[in-house]
Amino acid sequence: DLHSFPTRRSSDLEPEGKQFEIGYKALFFGGKLMSTIALYSIDYVNVLKTDPTDSTGQRQIAVPGLTIQGAEFTLQGKIKQFSIIGGYAYNHVIFSENSPLGPKGARYDNAPKHIANLWLKYSVAQNYKLKGFSVSIGGKYAGDRVGSAFNQHFLMPAYFLLDAAINYNAKNFNIGLNGYNLLDTKYVLGAYYSDLQVPMGTPMNWKLSVGYTIK
């Protein structure tokens, strides 16, 4: 029962956290490519969260305890005309104590266990006629999420978004065309305040930009 827990004012709370982390960094191809990996465990107490019994979404209550355990991997660098930025994170967030929002061991809401992204860019070499021209493509993935910690059956599905870009630079002039969600994926951004508010993500769209720098 949500009402069996006391509701305290945010001014009475002192959020605290304790984090343990270990990581490793490596360089490849003469330092042109860098990767990092980290393992972590974080314990929080008195985290402020919107009260699900408040229809206005204005009142906050304290979550007695949260535990976050996970791992992160990143890769970035540039080799010749190719640039890469990528990463993956495993992030397991659960209640470490019974709370007004969910029982001990339940998943925290709006927190996917798996997140990944990759962005590749090719730039034409300076000694070619099309120097200043570049093309990029990339995607991002988010695993399923609990929409309401109190209702673990309310799941928002995983999704993958594909983006791309074309850019041209010439002296002070720049023109770019970006395409977002090229697969026109239907996805949910997150759930807020209650099970009834679930905003949808942006459908496929394009952005054309033109710029000129005055020096």
RAGIMO-V56947 format. One record per residue. N is the residue number from 0. RES is the residue in one small letter. PHI is phi in radians with two decimals (NA if undefined). PSI is psi as a letter, one per 40 degrees, with the letter a starting at -180 (none if undefined). NEAR is the number of other C-alpha atoms within 12 Angstrom. Layout:
n=[N N]
res=[RES RES]
phi=[PHI PHI]
psi=[PSI PSI]
near=[NEAR NEAR]
This chain:
n=[0 1 2 3 4 5 6 7 8 9 10 11 12 13 14 15 16 17 18 19 20 21 22 23 24 25 26 27 28 29 30 31 32 33 34 35 36 37 38 39 40 41 42 43 44 45 46 47 48 49 50 51 52 53 54 55 56 57 58 59 60 61 62 63 64 65 66 67 68 69 70 71 72 73 74 75 76 77 78 79 80 81 82 83 84 85 86 87 88 89 90 91 92 93 94 95 96 97 98 99 100 101 102 103 104 105 106 107 108 109 110 111 112 113 114 115 116 117 118 119 120 121 122 123 124 125 126 127 128 129 130 131 132 133 134 135 136 137 138 139 140 141 142 143 144 145 146 147 148 149 150 151 152 153 154 155 156 157 158 159 160 161 162 163 164 165 166 167 168 169 170 171 172 173 174 175 176 177 178 179 180 181 182 183 184 185 186 187 188 189 190 191 192 193 194 195 196 197 198 199 200 201 202 203 204 205 206 207 208 209 210 211 212 213 214]
res=[d l h s f p t r r s s d l e p e g k q f e i g y k a l f f g g k l m s t i a l y s i d y v n v l k t d p t d s t g q r q i a v p g l t i q g a e f t l q g k i k q f s i i g g y a y n h v i f s e n s p l g p k g a r y d n a p k h i a n l w l k y s v a q n y k l k g f s v s i g g k y a g d r v g s a f n q h f l m p a y f l l d a a i n y n a k n f n i g l n g y n l l d t k y v l g a y y s d l q v p m g t p m n w k l s v g y t i k]
phi=[NA -1.06 -1.50 -1.43 -1.86 -1.24 -1.75 -1.91 -1.22 -1.10 -1.23 -1.57 -1.73 -2.23 -1.04 -2.36 -2.58 -2.33 -2.21 -2.15 -2.56 -2.35 -2.55 -2.56 -2.15 -2.39 -2.03 -2.28 0.91 1.16 1.51 -1.36 -2.21 -2.15 -2.27 -2.34 -2.45 -2.49 -2.04 -2.57 -2.50 -2.26 -2.03 -2.06 -2.29 1.04 -1.31 -1.39 -2.55 -1.08 -1.24 -1.16 -1.50 -1.73 -1.17 -1.45 1.27 -1.68 -1.50 -2.06 -2.27 -1.73 -1.60 -1.01 -2.84 -2.29 -2.15 -2.10 -2.25 -3.05 -2.54 -2.29 -2.32 -2.27 -2.52 -2.67 2.75 -2.49 -2.15 0.98 -1.64 -1.88 -2.02 -2.44 -2.37 -2.66 -2.97 -2.49 -2.40 -1.87 -2.37 -1.80 -2.03 -2.38 -1.34 -1.59 -2.45 -1.07 -2.44 -1.13 -1.81 -3.13 -1.33 -1.03 1.60 -1.31 -1.24 -1.34 -1.38 1.00 -2.28 -1.18 -1.24 -2.12 -2.39 -2.53 -2.61 -2.62 -2.37 -2.03 -2.36 -2.03 -2.03 -1.15 -1.07 -1.16 -1.60 -1.88 -1.10 -1.59 -1.02 1.68 -1.66 -2.53 -2.35 -2.33 -2.62 -2.96 -2.61 -2.46 -2.22 -2.31 -1.28 -1.15 -2.32 -1.39 -1.37 -2.50 -1.04 -1.31 -2.17 -1.19 -1.46 -1.49 -1.93 -1.70 -1.21 -1.17 -2.63 -2.29 -2.07 -1.96 -2.17 -2.69 -2.68 -2.20 -2.43 -2.41 -2.07 -2.49 0.98 -1.62 -1.79 -2.47 -2.39 -2.51 -2.25 -2.00 -2.04 -2.03 0.89 -1.15 -1.53 0.91 -1.22 -1.61 -2.51 -1.84 -1.26 2.98 -1.94 -2.31 1.22 -2.75 -1.21 -1.56 -1.93 -2.31 -1.24 -1.48 -1.32 -1.29 -1.26 -0.93 -2.66 -2.24 -2.39 -1.88 -2.23 -2.28 -2.44 -2.46 -1.76 -1.64 -1.86]
psi=[h d e e i i h i i d e e i g h i i h h h i h i h h i i i f f e d h h i i h i h i h h h i i f h h i h h e e h e e e d i i i h h d h i h h h a i i h i h i a h h b e h i h h i i i h h h h h i h e i h i e d i i h e i i i i f g i d h h i i h h h h h h h i d e i d f i e h i h i i i i i h h i i i h d h d d g e e g h h i i i h h h i i i h i h h h b e i h h i h h h i f d e f h h i h d i h h d i e e h g h i i h a h i i h h i h i h h h none]
near=[15 20 14 12 19 17 28 22 18 20 14 14 19 17 21 18 18 17 17 17 18 15 17 16 18 20 17 16 14 11 14 19 23 25 25 25 22 24 22 24 24 25 27 26 26 30 31 29 35 29 34 34 24 18 16 14 17 17 20 28 32 34 38 33 33 39 31 31 28 29 28 30 29 28 28 28 26 23 21 16 23 22 26 27 28 28 28 28 29 26 31 34 31 37 32 28 25 26 36 36 45 33 25 22 22 29 37 41 36 33 33 32 29 28 30 29 29 27 28 28 28 26 27 23 16 15 11 11 10 16 19 25 28 29 28 30 30 29 29 28 28 29 29 30 34 36 34 33 40 31 25 23 17 23 26 30 27 27 29 28 33 27 32 30 31 27 30 28 24 20 15 14 18 21 23 25 24 26 28 27 28 23 19 19 25 20 27 28 27 30 31 27 28 26 25 14 18 21 18 17 20 19 20 20 21 19 18 17 18 17 17 15 12 8 6]
